[in-house]
Amino acid sequence: MNVGVSEVRSQRDDVWIPSSCALCYCDCSIRVHRVDGTAIKIEGDPDSALGKGRLCGKGVSGLMSHYDPNRLTVPLRRTNPKKGIGEDPGWKEISWDEALDEIATVLKRVRAEDPRKLFIQRTTTVLAVSVPITSFAAAFGTPNLSASGGGLHCGNAAHHVSGVMHSSWSIVPDFEYCNYAIYFGASKGHSAGHAATSNMKLAADARTRGMKMVVVDPMCNYASAKATEWVPLRVGTDAALALAMCNVIVNDLGMVDGPYLQSRTNAPYLIGPDKLYVRERQTNKPLVWDTSVEAARPFTDVAAENMALEGDYEANGVRCQPAFQKLRDHLKKFTPEWGEQVSTVPAATIRRLGSEFAHEARIGSTIVVKGVTLPYRPVAAIAFRGAQGHMNSLYNFVAVDLLNQLVGAADVVGSCLGYNPVCDGHPETGLPHYVPTAEPDGIMKVGLWRGFHLPYPPVNARMPETIGLQDVFPLAMGSPFVESDDQDEFWEKFELPYRPEVMINWGSNLVLSVANRESIARTLAKYKFMVSFDLFLTETSNFADIVLPDLGYLQQLDSRTSYPFYWCSHPAGMGDWSWNIRQPVLPPDGQQRGFQDVLAELVDRIGIRADYNAAINARLLFKPDYRLQGDRRYSWEEICDADLKNNFGPQRGLDWFKERGVISWPKKPEEIYWRPFLEVRVPIYWEFLVTVGEQTAAIAEPRGLKIPREYYEPLPNFLPCLSHCCKKPDFDFTGFYYRDAIHTNSYTLENAWLDEAAQLDPYSYTIAMNADVGRKKGLHDGASVWLESETGRKVKGRLKLMQGMHPEGLGIAACAGHWSEGMPTAKGKGVAYNELLEIDWHHCSPVNLNLDLCVRLKVSLAEGSR
Amino acid sequence: MWRRLIWIKMGANRDSQDAVDLLHGKTNLSVRWDAVVKRTDSFQSLTRAPDTGTDLPETTHPAAPVEIQVWLFGNLGGPRVTNPLTLHFAEGCSMRGVLDELGRRLGPEFLRTVVSENGEPFNTCRISLNGELAKDLATPICVGTSTASVEMILFREIEGG
């Protein structure tokens, strides 16, 4: 009997059931209309801040994903041992007992030999999977997890920098009060993405109110289409534009928020000739120059208004300067003329944008929100996936966020907000409660994070235990080495003491989502045993030994779909907190089972129930009344019930939530505009990067791997991507992919309604090129063309000529290229951009292992195309 | 006139408490960023310690003998560990003392896995004391007549998204 579905009966009924969507990671609250056992409509839930009662096209189309006749309904076992693209697995149906017996036998062996040999992949689409999967991994003893393509492509810089600077997973304008937002490769509120549906209303209201929106993007896309101004720039040069704007603000205009920099950043910290903080010898605290006594003193002992931001001083016998002085001097070389040369944005535009941003920041102003007087800085510089998808992503993000920091527009009214980094909890229970704190150097540490490797302070680099080698590169989150062409070489180089043998895949389609299929296929074929939980037979599940039919989101139970609030689904800014659940609306079809139940079954068969219970207790912070005891078996329903009661009191368990779907309570200004209330600083000078670089080099260079130090400088720079360095003739385009509002990852291309919408959309399944450039090359709308990379990888697609494209840009909506017979609606649709991507050390960032996702391309007419 | 126009632009649909303090802004656009906030009750609530950790009731002197049962889970446990490990301290202890003793029994490799070079546990190492997240490693563990219970597990995954 599947947990959580015991109440769903085949009977005559006409009910609306509250739950949450999972067509993307926004987890909007929904209400599903079920009549006589069939779901006939999905709407938003107006009682929830998640979606605010609205639902996007993906959400309303969920019925088609659920009722797709190609859904898996029985466990399958491959009979053909050979794995590869185009290999028929020779599936045969097996029973759940057979499947679990075999899986448990393998896992028991692996655990006895070395639990690290187990590698778990998961999709980013369903966030709620994190708790059971990470708990299983911890109980089993493996550190090897990956969020597949979404994890590797999406956030090594974006999430890391947002964590360091805003204690959050991502950043967004404070739509309610922002007057001037500049987006760098972001679409917050205008497409898919974090809290997409909620943000759409907030962004629309902001535009109606008069917020000026400047969108910097090679393509005039979803956000640009609504913007006040679209600024096309060369792909991957966001840092150049941002740094030039910073130079204008600091050196041309001199318009910075000095008090903010003094009190809430490391701008006044003294920096020595070694690029590190000058520290007091007894306490090791960073020193600042106290202008009231003309002496260097620990930062904790000096009033902010007396901290020097500029000048040359001597402390501890060394010449030193405040970090802000270093920054000011560093920025001078990033002139608007230089910025134009790199980014192609005209120098005059750069000057104007810098001036607008600084003036609109209203430095020194205040505002009263719900009776609380707060700093008012109604500007926000936002970056996300566009600026993130490059080797130079770290500096792209640091440079963009520097704009906010310079004018004090960080987590105050109207400014750049992290997504809910502070929560004071429900009024009756005080939970969930999380607040950033300061570590000994005064620099902010997040209050809550996705996992337990925090963005700051970074751990010391060390010899690797993980197959992704993130231990050597402490700033890395997702890693290409879990699938790279050179993984064997690097595992050998870094003396990895084991090799992965078994993979558990939950819902990800890494063959499509990570890089070119050949590289990924080679990696997958190396696994001795692979289990895949899937809804469909995908290109990736065809490499599995056993495929298990999972429940879809209309069949699943989960107690926390919108939490953690700082993550992907909860809108920022004032309003309400909403914690929603997901509950079964429909029963399993055939032999489908929820993965949480399957994991629990495996836990018992392997003999790690006590470990799993302990992991759940630690992960969910269960108080003594709700802790799972010893090795007792608990159903997933019981765990969900405990989770809800643990946070909201004994009267609000699963039954209470099943009736309502969500609990909401008002946010407080102190939770949203929290920076002035906390004595935490953020780094405008990334001093720790220097030490991280030295530690990484100390491990890597004796093993023959040169670490380029320019990636580990404490102040941001523009570093070219490989595409910027290509000098081959005829390779005169730079390809990039972008998030399509109609589709989520590769999954929804199988949804018939969404596929139909995408076919009607002129861009979803085509290659967008600048119309003038295209015509000069003799190309026309609809022409079939080949795109070829420098390394000879090729994809074919149809052109869509458009004015709103940088002359060098080629934009492709991701993540297409299906060929699996198990997804017939998706098969053959769209352009498989990821086919062009190499995956190895040379194509990733040497600081955060971000894969380089922009590709220099040559375009040629396909045969038969006129 | 300009003030009224700006009021409309900035959101006349807000309630009367939300007001762009333009008057103050116009005459005093140099309000220090860090001088704006007044401390309130809400501020105290925000910065309260999270209610996820606890000390044992101090029913005995911190230096009294104490018995602690330690449960090691995941790859902290494994075949070389039989849960629970029972530790006796003749003159009381702190959580740091527990970790030191575990290091002595299980070897330096164990300690390297849970504690950084500066002696602090890695954030990836979750330690609970009597069912609650351990707050402060230096706090003495005091017991009455019951045995204190410590659980440890590692969450070492590093993943993006």
Interface residues (C-beta under 8 A of the other chain):
Chain A: A112 P115 R116 T124 T134 A137 A138 A139 F140 G141 T142 P143 N144 L145 S146 A147 G150 G151 L152 C154 G155 N156 H159 W169 E176 Y177 R209 G210 D257 P259 Y260 Q262 S263 R264 A304 E305 R362 I363 G364 S365 T366 I367 V368 V369 K370 G371 V372 T373 L374 P375 Y376 G408 V412 V422 D424 G430 L431 H433 Y434 V435 R450 G451 F452 H453 L454 V459 N460 E465 T466 G468 Q470 A476 M477 G478 S479 C568 A610 D611 A614 A615 N617 A618 R619 L621 F622 K623 P624 R627 K668 P669 E670 E671 W674 P676 F677 L678
Chain B: K9 G11 Q17 D18 A19 V20 D21 L22 H24 G25 N28 L29 S30 V31 R32 W33 D34 A35 V36 V37 K38 T40 S42 F43 S45 L46 T47 R48 P50 D51 T52 W71 F73 G74 N75 G77 G78 P79 N83 S116 E117 F122 N123 T124 R126 S128 N130 G131 E132 L133 E151 I153 L154 F155 R156 E157 I158 E159 G160 G161
